[in-house]
């Protein structure tokens, strides 16, 4: 009996199994003599090979075997998709995240080719998960854009999850226009489900804040607050509504303390996560920077007025210099 706890033994078995599977695959490709039953048996044997924990060979063999399994099994491939994702998990356990991502990409491409968009989505979601673990927000965001493209629009849960991830990642990267677009779509989606309308308040809050960072205009801010209060009655008098009202007041008064005080009050009952803390800080920074610009403009106007007076006085005292 083979010692499967010995990596060298398992690796050698992996090589033999892969060579055998590869040989049978080539026979099938050339002579079409391998039927689906035999292919399934070979696949089952190969699958058992990478069932042994912490074995680098299993991942190597399985990753190379993906496209061959699809070519041989054809329509039966879909039933084996969970097994394909096991390969990705093995790579992740080994710390080989680049290879895990490449495997996800290959699985996604194969599934897209056969219009199995559900399988494609699962592969992309796993890819986004890996990018998140590696703190690669840009790549994670780009992957979620791909996910949106293959998500069934009739799947409320999948669409909600996708919009939520896209929104948060866009906000993290200061992509305010993108975030606003996805938040608007998310809001439209929730509006179709009466039982989920309670979740709109926080989305409206983020949407209003994004629009403030896109266009820092008090009139537009007040207009948006009024618009969403009328369209979504549950937003009116909500904690989120009170927070944006304090933002409007803070901007009008050029005083971030008003907004800061209301944020503290809001955090007591609606615990803010790190992303929202950073988001709200950017709003406060925007108010402060606008206040500084206004002060600089006032100083320039004052200096200009002083210079005009000085020139006028000099003209009166020495008019020949200005003729």
GULUMVO-517229 format. One line per 4 residues: number of its first residue (from 1); their letters; for each residue x, y, z of C-alpha. Coordinates in steps of 0.2 Angstrom, whole numbers, plus 2048, in hexadecimal, padded with zeros to 3 digits. Last residue first. Example, Ala and Ser with C-alpha at 12.3 -4.5 7.8 and 13.67 -1.06 7.14 Angstrom:
REM residues 2
2) SA) 844 7FB 824 | 83E 7EA 827
***
This chain:
REM residues 323
323) XXXX) 7FA A28 7A3 | 7FC A1D 7B2 | 80D A24 7B9 | 807 A36 7B6
319) XXXX) 7F9 A33 7C3 | 804 A33 7D2 | 7FA A36 7E2 | 7E9 A31 7DB
315) XXXX) 7F0 A22 7D1 | 7FA A1C 7E1 | 7EA A1C 7EB | 7E1 A12 7DD
311) XXXX) 7EF A06 7DD | 7EE A04 7F0 | 7DC A01 7F0 | 7DC 9F4 7E2
307) XXXX) 7EA 9EB 7EB | 7E0 9EB 7FB | 7D1 9E4 7F1 | 7DC 9D6 7EA
303) XXXX) 7E2 9D1 7FB | 7D1 9CF 801 | 7CB 9C6 7F2 | 7DA 9BA 7F3
299) XXXX) 7D7 9B8 806 | 7C5 9B3 802 | 7CA 9A7 7F5 | 7D6 99F 801
295) XXXX) 7C8 99E 80E | 7BD 996 801 | 7CB 989 7FC | 7CE 985 80E
291) XXXX) 7BB 982 811 | 7BA 976 802 | 7C9 96D 809 | 7C1 96B 819
287) XXXX) 7B0 965 812 | 7BA 958 807 | 7C4 952 815 | 7B3 94F 81F
283) XXXX) 7AC 945 810 | 7BD 93B 80F | 7BB 937 821 | 7A9 930 81E
279) XXXX) 7B0 924 811 | 7BF 91F 81D | 7B2 91B 82B | 7A7 912 81E
275) XXXX) 7B5 907 819 | 7BA 903 82B | 7A9 8FE 830 | 79D 909 838
271) XXXX) 792 902 846 | 780 908 843 | 779 90C 855 | 788 916 85D
267) XXXX) 790 919 84C | 781 925 847 | 785 930 856 | 797 931 853
263) XXXX) 793 935 840 | 787 943 847 | 795 94B 851 | 7A1 94A 842
259) XXXX) 794 952 836 | 792 961 842 | 7A5 962 845 | 7A8 963 833
255) XXXX) 7A3 975 832 | 7A2 97E 822 | 791 984 827 | 788 97F 817
251) XXXX) 793 970 816 | 790 96A 828 | 77D 96D 826 | 77D 962 817
247) XXXX) 787 955 820 | 77B 956 82F | 76D 953 823 | 777 944 81C
243) XXXX) 778 93C 82D | 766 93F 832 | 760 936 822 | 76C 928 826
239) XXXX) 764 926 838 | 753 925 82F | 747 934 830 | 744 932 81D
235) XXXX) 74C 923 816 | 73D 918 819 | 733 923 80E | 73E 91F 7FF
231) XXXX) 73A 929 7F0 | 736 939 7FA | 745 938 805 | 750 933 7F6
227) XXXX) 74B 943 7ED | 74D 94E 7FC | 75E 948 800 | 763 949 7EE
223) XXXX) 75D 95B 7EC | 766 960 7FC | 777 959 7F5 | 774 961 7E5
219) XXXX) 772 972 7ED | 781 96F 7F8 | 78D 96B 7EA | 79D 961 7EB
215) XXXX) 79A 957 7DB | 7A2 945 7DA | 7A6 945 7ED | 794 94B 7F1
211) XXXX) 78D 93E 7E5 | 797 930 7EE | 78F 936 7FF | 77E 935 7F8
207) XXXX) 780 924 7F1 | 788 91E 802 | 779 924 80C | 76C 91D 7FF
203) XXXX) 775 90C 800 | 774 90D 813 | 761 911 813 | 75D 904 805
199) XXXX) 75E 8F5 810 | 74C 8F7 817 | 746 8F5 805 | 74B 8E2 806
195) XXXX) 73A 8DB 809 | 732 8E6 7FB | 73E 8DF 7EE | 73E 8E9 7DE
191) XXXX) 745 8F9 7E7 | 754 8EE 7EC | 759 8ED 7DA | 757 8FF 7D6
187) XXXX) 762 903 7E5 | 76F 8F7 7E0 | 76F 900 7CE | 771 911 7D7
183) XXXX) 77F 90A 7E2 | 788 903 7D3 | 788 914 7CA | 78D 91E 7D9
179) XXXX) 79B 912 7DD | 7A1 914 7CB | 7A0 927 7CC | 7A9 927 7DD
175) XXXX) 7B8 91C 7D8 | 7C1 921 7E8 | 7CA 910 7E9 | 7C1 90A 7F9
171) XXXX) 7B1 911 7F2 | 7B2 906 7E2 | 7B5 8F7 7EC | 7A6 8FA 7F7
167) XXXX) 79B 8FD 7E9 | 7A1 8EE 7DE | 79F 8E2 7ED | 78D 8E8 7F1
163) XXXX) 788 8E8 7DF | 78E 8D6 7DD | 786 8D0 7ED | 775 8D8 7E8
159) XXXX) 776 8D0 7D7 | 77A 8BF 7DE | 76C 8C0 7EB | 75F 8C6 7DE
155) XXXX) 763 8B9 7D1 | 758 8BF 7C2 | 767 8C9 7BB | 771 8B9 7BA
151) XXXX) 783 8BE 7BD | 790 8BD 7AF | 793 8CF 7AC | 792 8D4 7BE
147) XXXX) 7A0 8C7 7C2 | 7AB 8CF 7B5 | 7A9 8E0 7BE | 7AD 8D6 7CE
143) XXXX) 7BD 8D0 7C7 | 7C2 8E2 7C3 | 7BF 8E7 7D5 | 7C9 8D8 7DC
139) XXXX) 7D7 8DD 7D1 | 7D7 8EF 7D7 | 7D4 8EA 7E9 | 7E4 8DF 7EA
135) XXXX) 7E5 8DB 7FC | 7EB 8C9 7F9 | 7DC 8C2 802 | 7D1 8CD 7F8
131) XXXX) 7D9 8C7 7E8 | 7D6 8B5 7ED | 7C3 8B9 7F0 | 7C2 8C2 7E0
127) XXXX) 7C8 8B2 7D7 | 7BC 8A7 7E1 | 7AE 8B3 7DB | 7B5 8B1 7C9
123) XXXX) 7B4 89E 7CA | 7A2 89E 7D1 | 79C 8AB 7C3 | 7A3 8A0 7B5
119) XXXX) 79A 891 7BD | 78A 89B 7BD | 78D 8A1 7AC | 78D 890 7A4
115) XXXX) 78D 897 792 | 799 889 78C | 7A6 895 788 | 7A3 89E 798
111) XXXX) 7A6 88E 7A2 | 7B7 88B 79A | 7BC 89D 79D | 7B7 89D 7AF
107) XXXX) 7C0 88D 7B2 | 7D0 894 7AA | 7CE 8A4 7B4 | 7CC 89B 7C4
103) XXXX) 7DC 890 7C0 | 7E6 8A0 7BD | 7E0 8A7 7CE | 7E5 897 7D7
99) XXXX) 7F6 898 7CE | 7F9 8A9 7D4 | 7F3 8A5 7E5 | 7FF 897 7E8
95) XXXX) 7FF 897 7FB | 7FD 884 7FC | 7EC 886 804 | 7E7 892 7F5
91) XXXX) 7ED 885 7E8 | 7E2 878 7F0 | 7D3 883 7F1 | 7D5 887 7DE
87) XXXX) 7D6 874 7DA | 7C6 871 7E5 | 7BE 87E 7D9 | 7BF 871 7CB
83) XXXX) 7B7 864 7D6 | 7A8 86F 7D8 | 7A7 871 7C5 | 7A5 85E 7C3
79) XXXX) 793 85E 7BE | 796 86C 7B1 | 7A3 861 7A8 | 796 854 7A4
75) XXXX) 792 85E 794 | 7A3 85B 78D | 7AC 84E 797 | 7BB 84C 78D
71) XXXX) 7BF 85E 788 | 7BA 864 79A | 7C5 857 7A2 | 7D4 85C 797
67) XXXX) 7D1 86E 79B | 7D2 86B 7AD | 7E0 85E 7AD | 7EF 86A 7AF
63) XXXX) 7E7 872 7BF | 7E4 860 7C6 | 7F6 85A 7C3 | 7FE 869 7CB
59) XXXX) 7F1 86A 7D9 | 7F3 857 7DE | 806 858 7DD | 807 866 7EA
55) XXXX) 800 85A 7F7 | 7FA 862 807 | 7EB 856 809 | 7E7 847 7FF
51) XXXX) 7D8 849 7F4 | 7E3 84E 7E5 | 7E4 83C 7DF | 7D2 838 7E2
47) XXXX) 7CE 844 7D4 | 7D9 83B 7C8 | 7D0 82B 7CB | 7BF 833 7C9
43) XXXX) 7C5 83C 7B9 | 7CB 82B 7B2 | 7BB 823 7B6 | 7B1 832 7AE
39) XXXX) 7BC 830 79E | 7B8 81E 79D | 7A5 822 79F | 7A7 830 792
35) XXXX) 7AE 825 785 | 7C0 823 780 | 7C2 81E 76E | 7C2 82F 766
31) XXXX) 7D1 82A 75C | 7DC 839 75E | 7D5 843 76C | 7D0 833 775
27) XXXX) 7E1 82C 774 | 7E8 83D 77A | 7DD 83D 789 | 7E2 82B 78D
23) XXXX) 7F4 830 78D | 7F1 840 797 | 7E7 835 7A4 | 7F6 829 7A5
19) XXXX) 803 836 7A6 | 7F9 83F 7B4 | 7F7 830 7BE | 809 82B 7BC
15) XXXX) 80E 83D 7C1 | 802 83D 7D0 | 809 82C 7D6 | 81A 833 7D6
11) XXXX) 814 843 7DF | 80B 838 7EC | 81B 82E 7F0 | 825 83D 7F1
7) XXXX) 819 846 7FC | 819 837 809 | 809 837 813 | 801 82D 804
3) XXX) 80C 81D 809 | 807 811 7FB | 800 800 800
***
